[in-house]
Amino acid sequence: LACRVCQQLLNALWAGLAEPSPVAVRQRLDEGCTASVRRDLFLEGWHVTTDGCDGAGTTTSDGATWCFLQERAPEAVRRPELAEEYDPAKDALLLA
């Protein structure tokens, strides 16, 4: 799943730049990983789940299939304070 997460973060990075320059990329990266994950993943409805994978994703040793999906009406958009609860040290993606 890590490659899919990185791919989405890079897509958001490029889409969010007013101009694609080394300076603009550096400024965006200097905001840090936590800010990027909150803004570009959580607030856009991306999450890791076992629901709705339809066979796509990564199968774990217990047989569960995990995938990276985007909700159409994410809870973090309805309740933005949820994105503030993000803690990289406890994130399952970081721990994996």
N, CA, C and O of each residue as an XYZ file, in Angstrom:
384
protein
N       0.804     -1.203      0.000
C       0.000      0.000      0.000
C       0.842      1.260      0.000
O       0.374      2.319     -0.418
N       2.085      1.159      0.466
C       2.913      2.350      0.586
C       3.083      3.064     -0.753
O       3.042      4.293     -0.801
N       3.270      2.322     -1.831
C       3.441      2.953     -3.141
C       2.192      3.715     -3.556
O       2.290      4.789     -4.150
N       1.025      3.175     -3.252
C      -0.218      3.855     -3.606
C      -0.396      5.146     -2.800
O      -0.885      6.148     -3.321
N      -0.003      5.112     -1.548
C      -0.080      6.309     -0.712
C       0.883      7.366     -1.239
O       0.505      8.528     -1.388
N       2.111      6.978     -1.521
C       3.093      7.929     -2.049
C       2.644      8.482     -3.394
O       2.818      9.670     -3.669
N       2.072      7.631     -4.228
C       1.590      8.093     -5.526
C       0.528      9.171     -5.357
O       0.551     10.177     -6.066
N      -0.396      8.975     -4.431
C      -1.446      9.972     -4.222
C      -0.885     11.264     -3.645
O      -1.331     12.350     -4.015
N       0.091     11.160     -2.741
C       0.717     12.363     -2.197
C       1.459     13.139     -3.292
O       1.420     14.369     -3.316
N       2.128     12.429     -4.189
C       2.809     13.104     -5.297
C       1.820     13.733     -6.264
O       2.041     14.843     -6.748
N       0.719     13.022     -6.551
C      -0.324     13.597     -7.407
C      -0.841     14.905     -6.806
O      -1.007     15.901     -7.510
N      -1.091     14.889     -5.507
C      -1.602     16.084     -4.831
C      -0.554     17.190     -4.825
O      -0.890     18.365     -4.974
N       0.713     16.819     -4.653
C       1.788     17.808     -4.678
C       1.794     18.549     -6.010
O       1.784     19.780     -6.040
N       1.810     17.804     -7.101
C       1.856     18.425     -8.427
C       0.586     19.218     -8.716
O       0.650     20.310     -9.281
N      -0.555     18.680     -8.336
C      -1.818     19.375     -8.600
C      -1.936     20.661     -7.786
O      -2.612     21.600     -8.206
N      -1.289     20.709     -6.635
C      -1.419     21.856     -5.752
C      -0.422     22.973     -5.998
O      -0.482     24.012     -5.341
N       0.494     22.775     -6.935
C       1.500     23.802     -7.207
C       0.959     24.848     -8.175
O       0.378     24.520     -9.210
N       1.161     26.101     -7.820
C       0.776     27.173     -8.740
C       1.691     27.157     -9.963
O       1.251     27.417    -11.083
N       2.961     26.850     -9.735
C       3.921     26.700    -10.829
C       4.884     25.571    -10.459
O       5.361     25.519     -9.325
N       5.177     24.671    -11.394
C       6.075     23.551    -11.090
C       7.542     23.974    -11.150
O       8.194     23.852    -12.187
N       8.041     24.465    -10.042
C       9.440     24.893     -9.973
C      10.094     24.234     -8.765
O       9.407     23.834     -7.826
N      11.419     24.120     -8.786
C      12.105     23.545     -7.619
C      11.788     24.296     -6.326
O      11.652     23.680     -5.269
N      11.671     25.611     -6.406
C      11.374     26.410     -5.206
C       9.978     26.076     -4.680
O       9.797     25.899     -3.475
N       8.993     25.988     -5.571
C       7.621     25.680     -5.154
C       7.531     24.270     -4.572
O       6.834     24.053     -3.581
N       8.227     23.319     -5.177
C       8.229     21.946     -4.655
C       8.861     21.924     -3.270
O       8.334     21.283     -2.361
N       9.984     22.617     -3.098
C      10.671     22.647     -1.799
C       9.777     23.268     -0.726
O       9.716     22.762      0.395
N       9.084     24.357     -1.058
C       8.185     24.994     -0.091
C       7.086     24.032      0.337
O       6.745     23.954      1.517
N       6.541     23.310     -0.612
C       5.459     22.357     -0.293
C       5.994     21.219      0.575
O       5.348     20.815      1.541
N       7.182     20.703      0.227
C       7.771     19.613      1.015
C       8.180     20.082      2.410
O       8.127     19.310      3.367
N       8.582     21.333      2.523
C       8.975     21.877      3.830
C       7.805     21.966      4.808
O       8.014     22.083      6.016
N       6.573     21.910      4.292
C       5.399     21.903      5.179
C       5.371     20.646      6.037
O       4.768     20.643      7.110
N       6.015     19.583      5.578
C       6.119     18.350      6.344
C       5.092     17.302      5.975
O       4.071     17.586      5.348
N       5.391     16.099      6.376
C       4.560     14.940      6.056
C       3.191     15.017      6.727
O       2.173     14.733      6.096
N       3.165     15.394      7.986
C       1.898     15.439      8.717
C       0.912     16.387      8.046
O      -0.256     16.041      7.871
N       1.368     17.576      7.669
C       0.493     18.541      6.999
C       0.007     18.003      5.660
O      -1.157     18.183      5.302
N       0.897     17.342      4.918
C       0.513     16.778      3.618
C      -0.519     15.674      3.768
O      -1.491     15.622      3.016
N      -0.314     14.798      4.730
C      -1.261     13.691      4.939
C      -2.618     14.243      5.347
O      -3.641     13.783      4.840
N      -2.654     15.209      6.242
C      -3.930     15.797      6.668
C      -4.653     16.438      5.482
O      -5.823     16.154      5.225
N      -3.938     17.305      4.765
C      -4.546     18.079      3.682
C      -4.860     17.209      2.462
O      -5.962     17.280      1.918
N      -3.903     16.395      2.034
C      -4.016     15.709      0.750
C      -4.623     14.312      0.831
O      -5.075     13.776     -0.181
N      -4.638     13.725      2.010
C      -5.239     12.391      2.142
C      -6.510     12.437      2.982
O      -7.593     12.141      2.479
N      -6.390     12.806      4.258
C      -7.559     12.761      5.136
C      -8.685     13.676      4.679
O      -9.834     13.247      4.583
N      -8.362     14.931      4.398
C      -9.414     15.875      4.020
C      -9.961     15.618      2.616
O     -10.993     16.172      2.238
N      -9.273     14.785      1.851
C      -9.766     14.395      0.531
C     -10.435     13.019      0.556
O     -10.844     12.504     -0.485
N     -10.544     12.432      1.742
C     -11.296     11.192      1.898
C     -10.528      9.908      1.665
O     -11.148      8.847      1.588
N      -9.208      9.947      1.549
C      -8.420      8.732      1.354
C      -8.244      8.003      2.676
O      -8.017      8.629      3.711
N      -8.348      6.675      2.642
C      -8.136      5.882      3.851
C      -7.789      4.437      3.497
O      -8.068      3.966      2.394
N      -7.184      3.755      4.442
C      -6.851      2.342      4.306
C      -7.993      1.558      4.928
O      -8.431      1.862      6.038
N      -8.475      0.546      4.210
C      -9.650     -0.188      4.666
C      -9.644     -1.624      4.153
O      -8.898     -1.973      3.238
N     -10.481     -2.437      4.759
C     -10.730     -3.787      4.237
C     -12.096     -3.845      3.567
O     -12.457     -4.873      2.995
N     -12.854     -2.766      3.629
C     -14.190     -2.720      3.026
C     -14.147     -2.157      1.617
O     -13.566     -1.097      1.384
N     -14.758     -2.861      0.681
C     -14.876     -2.361     -0.679
C     -13.658     -2.590     -1.551
O     -13.552     -1.990     -2.620
N     -12.742     -3.434     -1.130
C     -11.526     -3.669     -1.910
C     -11.792     -4.519     -3.156
O     -11.064     -4.417     -4.143
N     -12.813     -5.340     -3.113
C     -13.178     -6.194     -4.250
C     -12.000     -6.980     -4.804
O     -11.848     -7.106     -6.019
N     -11.165     -7.508     -3.911
C     -10.048     -8.353     -4.319
C      -8.768     -7.594     -4.638
O      -7.708     -8.209     -4.762
N      -8.839     -6.287     -4.774
C      -7.638     -5.489     -5.052
C      -6.995     -5.073     -3.743
O      -7.688     -4.890     -2.742
N      -5.694     -4.923     -3.738
C      -5.001     -4.484     -2.545
C      -3.953     -5.477     -2.098
O      -3.418     -6.243     -2.899
N      -3.670     -5.455     -0.823
C      -2.641     -6.303     -0.231
C      -3.289     -7.261      0.753
O      -4.038     -6.846      1.637
N      -2.999     -8.534      0.594
C      -3.552     -9.550      1.499
C      -2.554     -9.809      2.619
O      -1.374    -10.055      2.371
N      -3.042     -9.752      3.849
C      -2.184     -9.952      5.017
C      -2.166    -11.426      5.415
O      -2.903    -12.237      4.853
N      -1.324    -11.766      6.381
C      -1.173    -13.155      6.813
C      -2.458    -13.739      7.381
O      -2.639    -14.957      7.377
N      -3.364    -12.875      7.877
C      -4.632    -13.383      8.407
C      -5.702    -13.513      7.323
O      -6.847    -13.856      7.616
N      -5.325    -13.238      6.061
C      -6.251    -13.396      4.948
C      -7.061    -12.163      4.595
O      -7.803    -12.177      3.613
N      -6.935    -11.097      5.375
C      -7.672     -9.865      5.092
C      -7.003     -9.128      3.929
O      -5.777     -9.104      3.823
N      -7.812     -8.536      3.071
C      -7.291     -7.728      1.971
C      -7.492     -6.263      2.312
O      -8.616     -5.814      2.538
N      -6.399     -5.525      2.345
C      -6.416     -4.095      2.651
C      -6.168     -3.318      1.373
O      -5.362     -3.720      0.534
N      -6.869     -2.195      1.230
C      -6.671     -1.352      0.057
C      -6.759      0.114      0.451
O      -7.158      0.448      1.566
N      -6.385      0.972     -0.469
C      -6.352      2.415     -0.268
C      -7.436      3.019     -1.154
O      -7.307      3.030     -2.378
N      -8.507      3.523     -0.536
C      -9.664      4.023     -1.274
C      -9.996      5.454     -0.889
O      -9.612      5.941      0.174
N     -10.721      6.112     -1.783
C     -11.185      7.470     -1.509
C     -12.702      7.461     -1.388
O     -13.404      6.989     -2.282
N     -13.199      7.986     -0.274
C     -14.645      8.121     -0.068
C     -15.149      9.336     -0.832
O     -14.438     10.331     -0.969
N     -16.369      9.252     -1.326
C     -16.962     10.390     -2.034
C     -17.376     11.502     -1.069
O     -17.248     12.681     -1.400
N     -17.861     11.151      0.100
C     -18.260     12.131      1.114
C     -17.540     11.768      2.418
O     -18.157     11.234      3.340
N     -16.237     12.057      2.493
C     -15.454     11.623      3.654
C     -15.881     12.289      4.955
O     -16.284     13.452      4.982
N     -15.783     11.525      6.016
C     -16.142     12.040      7.331
C     -15.242     13.214      7.730
O     -15.688     14.131      8.420
N     -13.975     13.186      7.296
C     -13.058     14.273      7.634
C     -13.468     15.595      6.976
O     -13.109     16.666      7.464
N     -14.207     15.527      5.886
C     -14.702     16.759      5.270
C     -15.884     17.291      6.073
O     -16.032     18.497      6.272
N     -16.716     16.368      6.527
C     -17.856     16.784      7.353
C     -17.407     17.220      8.739
O     -18.021     18.094      9.350
N     -16.333     16.606      9.234
C     -15.803     16.918     10.566
C     -14.285     17.126     10.472
O     -13.525     16.222     10.818
N     -13.829     18.300     10.011
C     -12.397     18.539      9.782
C     -11.518     18.353     11.017
O     -10.316     18.117     10.895
N     -12.103     18.457     12.180
C     -11.300     18.272     13.397
C     -10.716     16.867     13.482
O      -9.736     16.651     14.195
N     -11.297     15.916     12.772
C     -10.761     14.554     12.770
C      -9.361     14.509     12.171
O      -8.525     13.724     12.619
N      -9.094     15.329     11.175
C      -7.762     15.358     10.567
C      -6.715     15.830     11.566
O      -5.546     15.463     11.452
N      -7.113     16.630     12.533
C      -6.174     17.125     13.541
C      -5.758     16.033     14.511
O      -4.755     16.175     15.210
N      -6.518     14.942     14.562
C      -6.186     13.835     15.453
C      -5.078     12.959     14.890
O      -4.570     12.080     15.586
N      -4.698     13.186     13.635
C      -3.666     12.376     12.992
C      -2.364     12.454     13.755
O      -1.876     13.546     14.047
N      -1.802     11.311     14.080
C      -0.537     11.212     14.782
C       0.355     10.249     14.000
O       0.120      9.041     14.024
N       1.380     10.763     13.303
C       2.212      9.894     12.463
C       2.814      8.704     13.205
O       2.985      7.639     12.614
N       3.135      8.861     14.470
C       3.743      7.777     15.229
C       2.796      6.607     15.442
O       3.244      5.487     15.686
N       1.496      6.848     15.354
C       0.515      5.799     15.570
C      -0.127      5.327     14.256
O      -0.956      4.417     14.260
N       0.253      5.939     13.156
C      -0.350      5.645     11.871
C       0.012      4.238     11.398
O       1.186      3.869     11.364
N      -0.986      3.472     11.041
C      -0.755      2.094     10.580
C       0.104      2.081      9.323
O       0.896      1.157      9.143
N      -0.026      3.072      8.450
C       0.790      3.113      7.240
C       2.262      3.307      7.587
O       3.135      2.697      6.970
N       2.535      4.158      8.575
C       3.904      4.417      8.982
C       4.497      3.174      9.661
O       5.667      2.850      9.459
N       3.683      2.487     10.465
C       4.146      1.321     11.195
C       4.381      0.118     10.282
O       5.189     -0.755     10.599
N       3.673      0.070      9.144
C       3.801     -1.054      8.209
C       5.052     -0.941      7.439
O       5.340     -1.794      6.600
